[in-house]
Structure formats: structure tokens, C-alpha cells
Amino acid sequence: MATRVIIVRHGQSTYNAKKIIQGRCDESVLTEKGIADAKNAGQALSNIKVDAFYCSPLQRAKQTAEIIHSCLNNPPALQPTEQLMEIDLPLWEKMQKQEVLDKYPTEYSHWKQQPHQFKMVLNDGQEYYPVLSLYEQAKGFWQDAIAQNQGKTILITAHNGINRCLIMSAVGIPPERYHSIQQSNCGLTVLNFSGDFGDSVQIESLNQTSHLGLPVPSYRKPHQGPRLLLVRHGETQWNKESRFQGIKDIPLNENGKAQGRKAGEFLKDIEIDFAVSSSMSRPKETAEIILEHHPGVSLETTSELVEICHGLWEGKLEAEIEAGFPGLLQQWKDKPETVQMPEGENLQQVWDRAIAAWSKIVANYSNSESPRTGIVVAHDAINKVLICSLLGLQPDNFWNIKQGNGAVTVIDYPEGAEGKAVLQAINITSHLGAGVFDKTAAGAL
């Protein structure tokens, strides 16, 4: 049985509001907005049975945890632990960003561009690597917490930096991608551990903010490149039946059309400048439904974003695939990167063409005076490999990413096409009536 983990960043603090670097300084407390957002997070989590609740002892996180704790039904005791302390930036604490830029320009550049190599030389001459140290701290927390709570639901309230390292170390995202994951104040992230720490972990969702009145996280500024809203198509009848569809052009069923309408309603107040979809009918129809709220936007389609070709598996249920190709389905589940679909594709082929298509989209919409926002509607496998690539993962991490029918993922390019992407949110399904958890049908690809 999986161990489910919900990770929450603390509410806005007084130092957040003043744009002062906090680190492990324990002077700041929640603002009125921070308190209100913590209450909203607590309400969003109120009906979830929580078996263990850990928090950072720093008061901005502990205060957030206490507010959430008061909203839960029969909550467990709150467990503050130093393993959830924020990143330690002793030379920068209580300084504003501009002060750091003025005093430590080279170090700040390393912090932003090579966080895994970023070091501080302390007053005693000792060299200290804040991100690498925090990454190890996160691994230590997981080793203890997962072992103690197998098959249960764990709630964590901590900070931006440590939350990033918790997510990264759980899934296997390398430390150099530290700035590729966003954690908004009181945003919610859900991870599913399949076994012990070190076994496969699925990102069910990243940085949900709809409970805060924000359908998707706000732009980071300045912002030179596009924002891409990556959407998986709505449900088909073959999804519902868990039948492998691949490049068979199966249309949306009625629930899939409803999911498209809900996604359209969810995104209707966001200014959409462009739209791209796979050329297949199910993502194309999903995109057209969403664009009913954006009548001035034309839809571009591309065959490079079509679903993985399952070859002789297409149209079949799992039992039929096992009967015809003994052992290959289990290999697909355990080591997907090693499977050549009979008369179909392998994952590397899908990876190469999806990333090529994505790179073209980013490049095409990066050269503008102001940042543009577009939707890209595709498929389960396509979306998974794109997200894996942007997180610095490999094809063998394919199953670490979840994509529900009608789900929305938010990807920013604050430094344009030449810079690294920032995953602002992954697999938002709150608009589908699911609450915090993704309750869309698992289905087949």
C-alpha cells in the first residue's frame, strides 16, 4: 500500500512581504494574508485523514501548521523537527535581494545558475554548500518518516527550500534543478511512495493553489519567455475501460467533453495568446472546448505530439496483452525505458520527438516584447516525458509523473528559451471536482 505525503509551504511571512531573505532566521511571523491562506489550506485538507503531521520548528512554519492542525478532524499530534528547517544561508539572512546582488554578485549568480555548486565561505574560512546540505537533510527526513509511517498519510508543513529538496530527493530530481520547482506560500504538493525511501515515488500533483483563489500560480517577474499550460486530453471510452489506445484516434466520451468544459472554465480568466495540440481528435477536441472562452485564438496542430504508438497492444486490455506477450506488460511497468512496443515505438523515440516539438513551441513564442501564455494539449505519455525532461529526469522515471484526464500543468520560462523551465504546478485537477487528490480514472495510455 502506498504512503501518501502532502507537503505545504508556510503562509506569507513578514519577511516574505518585505522580500527579505529568511533562511533559518526565526524573526518573521505570518502576515494577515499568511494567516488567511493557512486557514484556506486547512479547510482544503480538513476532510483528509492524516496519520502523522510534521513541521519545521521555525515559527512561520509552525504557526501555519498549528492553523492547519486546528482545521483537521481528529488530527495526530504535531511533530516539529529540525530535519524540516529551511535552507541555511548565514551570510545572506535578513538582507534584501538587491543587497545580496550588490555585495555578493558572483555568489548570487552561482546560486541562480548552478545551485548544486553554490558555496558560501564562512567567517572561519570553512566552505559550505547550502543546497547540497539541504538535499542530504531532506533524504534524512524521508529515511525516518517513511519507515515509521508505511501505508499511511503524512502531512508536512515547512519552507520553500526544504520542500523543493524533499520533492527532488524523493523522486530523484538532481540538485541542479533546485530552481526548477516552485513552492507558493500555502501551496499543496502530493507525493505517493510505493515502498521505502529509495523506491519509486510518484508526483501526483505539485504546488496546487486553487484553494487560495489562484487557479494557477502567479508569474515570476521579470519574465522573458512564455508560460505554457500543458493539458492532458479529456477521457475517452478506452481510457474508461483501461484499454490501450496509443495512436488509435479514439474521440472523447461524454465525461471527457465535460472535463474539457471544466478545464475551459478553470482557465477562462487567463489571457491565452496561442494554442497547440496533438493532431489527434481527443486532444484537438479538448483544446477546441477550452478555446471557446478565447475566440480570437487559433489552434495549431502537430503530429509530433501524438501519443506513443503501442503497435499490436492497441485496442487491448491488460489481460489480453499478457496473454499475447507474456511478461512484456510487467516489464513496461517496471522498466518502461527498456520496452520496444511490438510494431510500435519505444520510449526514447517518444521522448525525442516530444522534446523536439516542445522546443520549437518555446522558441516560436519566446521572441516577444511581453511574455505570452499558451495552451499545449497532448497525451499521457507525451506529457510525462516532457515533464520528466524539464525536471532533469530520464526515461526510466516515466512512472514518477501523474497526468489525469483534463489536468493542467504550468510551465514558465522566466529567462526565455535559453533558460531552464520552472515547473510552477503539475497535474492540477481541482477544477474536476476532485479536491486535493487526483480522482480521474487511471485508464491506459
C-alpha positions in Angstrom: 0.0 0.0 0.0 1.4 3.4 -1.0 2.4 6.0 1.6 0.8 9.3 0.7 2.5 12.6 1.6 1.1 16.1 1.4 3.6 18.9 1.5 2.6 22.5 2.4 4.7 25.6 2.3 4.1 28.1 5.2 1.9 31.1 4.7 3.3 34.5 3.7 5.6 35.9 6.4 6.6 39.4 7.3 10.0 38.8 5.7 8.3 37.4 2.5 6.2 40.5 2.2 9.3 42.7 2.5 11.3 40.5 0.2 13.9 39.8 2.8 15.9 36.5 2.8 15.0 34.4 5.8 16.9 31.2 5.8 17.0 29.9 9.3 16.4 33.3 10.9 13.4 32.9 13.1 12.3 36.5 13.4 9.5 36.7 10.9 5.9 35.7 11.6 2.8 35.2 9.4 1.1 38.3 7.9 -2.7 38.6 7.9 -2.6 37.2 4.4 -0.4 34.3 5.6 -2.9 33.5 8.4 -5.8 33.7 6.0 -4.1 31.4 3.4 -3.2 28.9 6.2 -6.9 28.7 7.1 -7.8 28.1 3.4 -5.2 25.3 3.2 -6.6 23.8 6.4 -10.1 23.9 5.0 -8.9 22.2 1.8 -7.3 19.4 3.9 -10.0 19.2 6.6 -11.7 16.0 5.4 -8.5 14.1 4.9 -7.5 11.5 7.5 -3.9 12.4 8.5 -1.9 9.8 10.4 1.3 11.8 11.0 1.9 15.6 10.9 5.5 17.0 10.8 6.5 20.6 10.7 9.6 22.9 10.9 10.2 24.4 14.3 10.7 27.9 12.8 7.7 30.0 13.9 6.4 30.9 10.4 6.0 27.2 9.5 4.9 26.1 13.0 2.3 28.8 13.1 1.0 27.7 9.7 1.0 24.1 10.9 -1.0 24.9 14.0 -3.7 26.7 12.0 -4.0 23.8 9.6 -4.0 21.4 12.6 -7.0 23.2 14.1 -9.0 22.6 10.9 -8.4 18.8 10.7 -10.7 16.1 12.1 -9.1 14.1 14.8 -5.5 15.2 13.8 -2.4 13.4 15.2 0.0 15.3 17.4 2.1 18.0 15.7 5.7 16.9 15.5 8.2 19.8 15.0 11.6 18.5 13.7 14.8 20.2 12.7 15.0 17.9 9.7 12.4 20.3 8.2 14.4 23.5 8.9 14.8 25.9 6.0 17.9 26.2 3.9 20.8 27.8 5.9 22.1 31.0 4.2 24.0 32.5 7.1 25.8 35.3 5.1 22.6 36.5 3.4 20.0 36.3 6.2 18.0 39.5 6.8 19.3 41.0 3.6 17.1 42.1 0.7 17.8 40.5 -2.7 19.3 43.8 -4.1 21.7 43.9 -1.2 22.9 40.4 -1.9 23.3 41.2 -5.6 25.4 44.3 -4.7 27.6 42.6 -2.1 27.8 39.1 -3.5 27.3 39.3 -7.3 29.4 36.2 -8.2 27.9 34.1 -5.5 24.4 35.1 -6.3 24.9 34.2 -10.0 26.2 30.7 -8.9 23.1 30.4 -6.6 20.8 31.0 -9.5 22.7 29.2 -12.3 24.5 26.3 -10.5 22.7 25.9 -7.2 24.4 22.4 -6.7 27.8 24.1 -6.9 26.9 27.2 -4.9 29.0 27.6 -1.8 29.5 30.1 1.0 32.8 30.8 2.6 32.1 31.4 6.2 33.9 33.7 8.5 36.1 31.0 9.8 37.2 30.1 6.2 35.1 27.0 6.1 33.3 26.2 2.7 29.6 25.4 3.0 27.3 24.2 0.2 23.7 25.2 1.2 21.7 23.3 -1.4 23.7 20.1 -1.2 23.5 20.2 2.5 19.7 20.7 2.4 19.3 17.9 -0.1 21.0 15.5 2.3 18.9 16.8 5.1 15.7 16.0 3.1 16.9 12.5 2.5 17.5 12.0 6.2 13.9 13.1 6.9 12.5 10.6 4.4 14.5 7.7 5.7 13.0 8.2 9.1 9.4 9.4 8.2 8.7 6.8 5.5 10.0 3.9 7.6 7.7 5.0 10.5 4.6 5.6 8.5 4.3 2.8 5.8 1.0 2.9 4.1 -0.3 5.9 5.9 -0.9 9.6 5.1 1.7 12.1 6.2 1.3 15.9 6.3 4.3 18.2 6.2 4.4 22.0 6.7 7.8 23.6 6.0 9.6 26.0 3.7 10.3 26.8 0.1 13.8 25.4 0.0 13.4 22.3 2.1 10.1 21.5 0.3 11.9 21.6 -3.0 14.6 19.3 -1.7 12.0 16.9 -0.2 10.3 16.6 -3.6 13.6 16.3 -5.5 15.3 13.8 -3.3 12.1 11.6 -3.2 11.8 11.4 -7.0 15.4 11.5 -7.9 15.5 15.0 -9.4 19.1 16.2 -9.4 20.1 19.2 -7.1 21.0 21.4 -10.1 17.2 21.6 -10.7 16.6 23.3 -7.4 15.2 26.4 -9.0 13.0 24.4 -11.5 10.3 23.7 -8.8 8.0 26.4 -7.5 6.5 26.3 -4.0 4.0 29.0 -3.4 3.0 30.1 0.1 0.4 27.6 1.3 0.7 25.7 -2.0 -0.1 21.9 -1.8 2.0 19.1 -3.2 1.1 15.4 -3.2 3.6 12.5 -3.4 2.9 8.8 -3.4 5.7 6.5 -2.1 5.4 2.9 -3.5 7.5 1.5 -0.7 10.6 2.5 1.3 12.6 5.7 0.6 14.6 4.9 -2.5 11.7 3.0 -4.2 9.6 4.7 -6.9 7.8 7.9 -5.9 5.0 9.5 -8.0 4.4 13.2 -8.1 0.6 13.2 -8.1 0.5 17.0 -8.0 2.8 19.9 -7.5 2.0 23.3 -6.0 -1.8 23.4 -6.1 -3.0 27.0 -5.4 -6.7 26.9 -6.4 -7.8 26.7 -2.7 -6.1 30.2 -2.3 -8.2 31.7 -5.1 -5.4 31.3 -7.6 -6.3 28.8 -10.4 -2.6 28.7 -11.3 0.4 30.2 -9.5 1.3 33.8 -10.3 4.0 34.8 -12.8 7.5 35.3 -11.5 8.9 38.7 -12.5 10.8 39.7 -14.6 9.6 37.1 -17.2 11.2 37.0 -20.6 9.8 33.8 -22.1 6.4 32.1 -22.5 4.1 30.5 -19.9 2.8 27.1 -21.2 -0.3 25.5 -19.8 0.2 21.8 -20.6 -3.1 19.9 -20.6 -3.9 16.2 -21.0 -6.9 15.5 -23.2 -10.3 14.5 -21.6 -11.4 11.0 -21.0 -12.2 8.6 -23.8 -14.2 5.4 -23.6 -11.0 3.4 -24.0 -9.5 5.3 -21.0 -12.5 4.4 -19.0 -12.2 0.7 -20.0 -8.4 0.8 -19.4 -7.9 -0.2 -23.0 -4.5 0.8 -24.6 -5.3 3.3 -27.4 -1.9 4.8 -28.5 -2.3 6.2 -32.0 -5.8 4.9 -32.5 -7.9 8.0 -32.9 -10.4 7.5 -30.2 -12.7 10.5 -29.5 -13.7 12.0 -26.2 -16.6 10.4 -24.4 -19.2 12.5 -22.6 -17.2 12.6 -19.4 -14.1 13.7 -21.4 -16.1 16.5 -23.0 -17.3 17.6 -19.6 -13.7 17.5 -18.4 -12.8 19.8 -21.3 -15.5 22.2 -20.4 -14.3 22.3 -16.7 -10.8 22.9 -17.9 -12.1 25.7 -20.1 -14.0 27.3 -17.2 -10.9 26.9 -15.0 -8.7 28.7 -17.5 -11.3 31.2 -18.9 -9.9 34.3 -17.0 -6.3 33.6 -18.1 -5.3 35.6 -21.2 -4.4 32.9 -23.8 -2.3 34.1 -26.7 -1.7 30.9 -28.6 -2.7 27.2 -28.7 -1.1 24.0 -29.9 -2.3 20.4 -29.7 -1.6 17.0 -30.9 -3.2 16.4 -34.3 -5.3 13.5 -32.9 -9.0 14.1 -32.2 -9.1 13.7 -28.4 -6.6 16.5 -27.6 -7.8 18.6 -30.5 -11.4 18.5 -29.3 -10.2 19.2 -25.7 -8.3 22.2 -27.0 -11.3 23.5 -29.0 -13.5 23.3 -26.0 -11.1 25.3 -23.9 -10.7 27.9 -26.6 -14.5 28.5 -26.7 -13.6 31.1 -23.9 -10.8 32.6 -26.2 -12.5 33.0 -29.6 -9.6 35.0 -31.0 -7.1 32.3 -30.6 -6.5 29.9 -33.5 -5.4 26.3 -32.9 -2.2 24.9 -34.4 -1.8 21.1 -34.5 1.3 18.9 -34.8 1.8 15.2 -35.4 5.0 15.3 -33.3 2.8 15.4 -30.2 0.7 12.3 -30.9 0.5 9.6 -28.3 3.0 6.8 -28.1 2.4 4.1 -30.7 1.6 0.8 -28.8 1.6 -1.2 -32.0 0.0 -4.6 -31.5 -1.1 -3.6 -28.0 -3.6 -1.0 -29.2 -7.3 -1.8 -28.5 -6.3 -4.5 -26.0 -6.9 -4.8 -22.2 -4.0 -5.7 -19.9 -5.1 -9.4 -19.6 -5.2 -9.7 -23.4 -1.7 -8.1 -23.7 -0.3 -10.5 -21.0 -1.8 -13.5 -22.9 -0.3 -12.4 -26.2 3.0 -11.0 -24.9 3.8 -12.8 -21.6 5.9 -10.7 -19.3 6.2 -7.6 -21.5 3.5 -5.7 -19.7 5.2 -6.1 -16.4 8.5 -5.0 -17.9 6.6 -1.9 -19.2 5.5 -1.2 -15.6 8.9 -1.9 -14.0 11.4 -0.7 -16.7 9.5 1.2 -19.3 12.6 2.6 -20.9 13.6 -1.0 -22.0 10.4 -1.9 -23.8 10.0 -1.9 -27.6 6.3 -1.9 -28.3 5.6 -4.7 -30.8 5.3 -3.0 -34.2 5.2 0.3 -32.3 7.6 2.8 -30.6 9.9 2.7 -27.6 10.0 5.4 -25.0 13.2 7.0 -26.3 11.6 7.6 -29.7 8.6 9.3 -28.0 11.0 11.3 -25.8 13.0 12.6 -28.8 10.0 13.7 -30.9 8.1 15.2 -28.0 11.0 17.3 -26.8 11.8 18.4 -30.3 8.2 19.6 -30.7 8.2 21.3 -27.3 11.5 23.1 -28.0 10.0 24.5 -31.2 7.0 25.8 -29.4 9.1 27.5 -26.7 11.4 29.1 -29.3 8.5 30.3 -31.5 6.8 32.1 -28.6 9.8 33.5 -26.8 10.6 36.4 -29.1 8.0 39.0 -27.9 8.0 42.3 -26.1 5.9 40.9 -23.3 5.6 37.2 -22.1 2.9 35.2 -23.9 0.7 32.4 -22.5 -0.4 29.4 -24.5 -2.1 26.0 -24.0 -0.5 22.8 -25.3 -2.9 19.9 -25.3 -1.5 16.4 -25.7 -1.5 12.9 -24.2 -0.5 11.0 -21.0 2.9 9.6 -22.3 3.8 12.8 -24.2 3.1 15.0 -21.1 5.0 12.6 -18.8 8.2 12.6 -20.9 8.1 16.4 -21.3 7.8 16.9 -17.5 10.5 14.4 -16.9 12.8 16.1 -19.3 12.2 19.6 -17.7 12.9 18.2 -14.3 16.2 16.7 -15.3 14.8 13.1 -15.1 15.3 10.3 -17.6 13.0 7.8 -19.5 13.2 5.4 -16.6 11.4 8.0 -14.5 8.4 7.8 -16.7 6.0 6.5 -14.0 7.2 9.1 -11.5 4.8 11.6 -13.1 1.0 11.5 -13.0 -1.2 13.1 -15.6 -5.0 13.0 -15.1 -7.5 13.5 -17.9 -8.2 17.2 -18.1 -5.3 18.1 -15.8 -3.3 21.3 -16.2 0.4 21.7 -15.7 2.0 25.2 -15.6 5.5 25.7 -17.0 7.3 29.1 -17.2 10.4 30.3 -19.0 11.4 33.3 -16.9 14.7 33.7 -18.8 13.4 32.8 -22.2 14.0 29.8 -24.4 17.7 29.6 -23.4 17.0 29.4 -19.7 15.7 26.5 -17.6 12.0 25.9 -17.3 10.2 26.4 -14.0 7.5 23.9 -13.1 5.0 26.2 -11.4 2.4 23.4 -11.0 2.0 19.8 -12.1 -1.3 17.9 -12.6 -3.9 20.3 -11.3 -7.2 18.5 -11.2 -9.1 20.6 -8.6 -11.4 22.0 -11.3 -12.6 18.5 -12.0 -14.3 18.3 -8.5 -11.5 16.1 -7.1 -10.4 18.3 -4.2 -6.7 17.9 -3.2 -6.3 14.4 -4.8 -6.4 13.4 -8.5 -9.5 11.2 -8.8 -9.6 10.9 -12.6 -9.7 7.4 -13.9 -6.3 5.7 -14.2 -7.0 4.3 -17.7 -4.5 3.1 -20.2 -2.3 5.3 -22.4 
